[in-house]
Structure formats: structure tokens, C-alpha cells
């Protein structure tokens, strides 16, 4: 089954982002269950969170996978919401930062 994990950044996370970015990206890129990763931006274009779609056997596995992200373990993401989903169609064009 597929799950969406929506992460929201801590308000004071800016200085922690760079310190843990390599570990965060390494974690996500090594996830065999990762199907989609996207940044969430404010209307002003500032990153305020992240969204991923992952495959997992059940919600508990999806939550464990989501919460193991180094940005979670270091307090950069303060809110994580995991819920079931089913991707029915996807036609993405990678942006310049992909």
C-alpha cells in the first residue's frame, strides 16, 4: 500500500537544515520504498515542509520509515502526518533542483 508522509519544518530549522542535509538526502535516496519526494513552499516561495509517497506493508511501517528521516530525529521536521493514499496518475517534470 502507498502512504503520504507530510512533514512541516520547525520555525527555527533554518540553521539545522545544512548541518543534516547530506544525511537527510542519503536516507531518502536509499529508500527502496520511495515513490515521490517534493518540497512544500509558502506563497512567498520559502520551503516550509516536504511530502513523500512511500510503499509500506501497513501504517506502522510507513510511520517508522517517515520518522527515521534524519530531519525528524534532529528536530527539523516538527510535524509528520502519515496517511494512506493511492497514486493513480503521475506525470512530473523534474525542476532545476531535482
N, C-alpha and C positions, 0 to 999 in steps of 0.2 A: 504494500500500500504506500501511497505517497503522502507526505506531510509538508506543510508550510511551517517554517520557523521564522517568525518576525522578531527582530532584535531592535531595541531602541538604545541609543547612546546615552551614557551618563552626561549630565550637563557639564561636568568638569573633565571630560575624557580627552580633550584635545592633546594635552601633553603626554598622555599614555599611549595614544594611537601609534606613534612612530616607534616607541620602545618595544612594542609587541607585534608590530605589523608582520614581520617575517614569520614568526611562529603562527600567527593567525592565517596567513596565506598558505603556508606549508600544510597546516591542518586541513584547510578547506580543499586544497588541490589534491591531497592524498585520500580524500573521502571517496571511496568507490560508489557510495550511495548518492552522491551529489548530482542533481539534475539541473539546477539553475541557481545562480547567485546574482543578486542585484543590490545596489545601494539604494537607500531611500533618502530623498533630498527634501529640504524645506522649499517653500516657494521662492526663496532667495537663492537657491542652489547649493546650500550648505548641507553636507551629509549629516543626517540625523539618525540613521539606522541602516539595517540590512535585512534582506529577505532571502531565504534559501528554500528550495524544494529538494527533499531527500526521500529516498526509498527506505522503508523500515518495516520490520515484521509487525510492530504494534506501536502504540503511542509511547509506551515506556522506553522502547529502544530509540524512537525519534527524539524524545526529550533528553535522554542520555547523550545522544550524538550532538544535539544542539548545544547543550550545556557544557560539553567538553571543549568547545572552542576557546582558545586562549584569551580572546577578548572577554568571554564570560568569566573565566577563572581569575582574571585580573581586574574585574570590576568595571570594564569599559562599557560592556553592554549591561544595563541595569534591569531591563525588562525583556523577557523572552516569552513569546506566545506561540505554542505549537498546536496545530490543529490539522485534521485530515484534509486532503484535497485530492483532486484527480485532474492532472493536466490533460486536456482534451486536444489542444492545438497550441503550437508554438512556432512562431516564425520570427526569430530575433536576428537583428543585425548588431554585431559587436561594435561598441563605441571605441573611441581612441584610447581609453584606459583599460580595455579588456585584456 
